[in-house]
């Protein structure tokens, strides 16, 4: 297997790690040195040739081959068997609906949220339980990181150059969760998005950071819906964009106990996540002064219940769910799901 | 022991076959295109450009196109129309 990437000889592993920093090839953390031997193992695990084109981005005029993907996956600390998940995520990001160029450039500072579904979650050791957005699991941490390294090294989204995020958010280092399908009373995300249950899939979403929804004391579905809808209606993130709602097992158990279906929850959240035109004007979300009637005119988050994507994840104890707003303020970037062929 | 590491970067490809548009000496009797990229206030900026150029030259016509979204590249059909109908095009971001 012949590789095309330029090679750089360095004195040893420690020097290699410093070389990555000096050349501006890291996310600010040390990376695993990518040797030809390691990269070949990753390509073999993926069943891909080095020159297979995985992604083309026309605005930045980049063509990214499987070899470059493998190099960055090694650097991120992935295992070779993660490659099919990474390739599926990149195929999803290449879908025009995702608007890759805008999503990785914008002042809005999005990160790519990955949600993994299906049997591959347990096979590769993804965390869907406690501390799901936090550290401690190699599959979650390194896959999300590989996406960022590819965004930096292959798409040129360097901060201050082709990444103009005003602030960005911590998910730009890594932002990968799996769904705790076993704790869900409903169909999982990939089934809701049209794939068979036995399939494995990854969903990508250009996202802001998670907003915590703490609701401990109501212990009814209604109380949980009020708290989530209120968080979704926050002015800072208010837009017609899509939403991810990551439900804690405790919350979803109460919803199921009270007889709520997935569809009913989406409808209730859409109905509740709304603001008056007066509020939107006072908060600088709409231009102009508040006029007669604006206090009684309502605008909802998103365009309808289908814009709310539900996922179950998190630890067994604690009434903490999360609302993750779209980066897109309008309809410029939508969630995309791809089957993982492994 | 020395090791050899692989370059993880991808460079932008040269844009083949795209030359800079022919320059125009002035805009008298010419068609001016204005492409608003969809950001807030880009339209106001372009309106000022139209006023200033209109005061300096006898523009034959002004073609105004607004991209539906600042995050997406302009539609091929819009770019084709600007190329076909206009002698010069000004584009602006707002914010």
Interface residues (C-beta under 8 A of the other chain):
Chain A: X3 X5 X6 X7 X8 X9 X10 X11 X12 X13 X16 X19 X20 X25 X33 X34 X35 X36 X39 X58 X59 X60 X61 X62 X63 X64 X68 X71 X72 X75 X99 X101 X102 X103 X106 X149 X153 X154 X155 X156 X287 X328 X330 X331 X332 X333
Chain B: X1 X2 X3 X4 X5 X6 X7 X8 X9 X10 X11 X12 X13 X14 X15 X40 X69 X70 X71 X72 X73
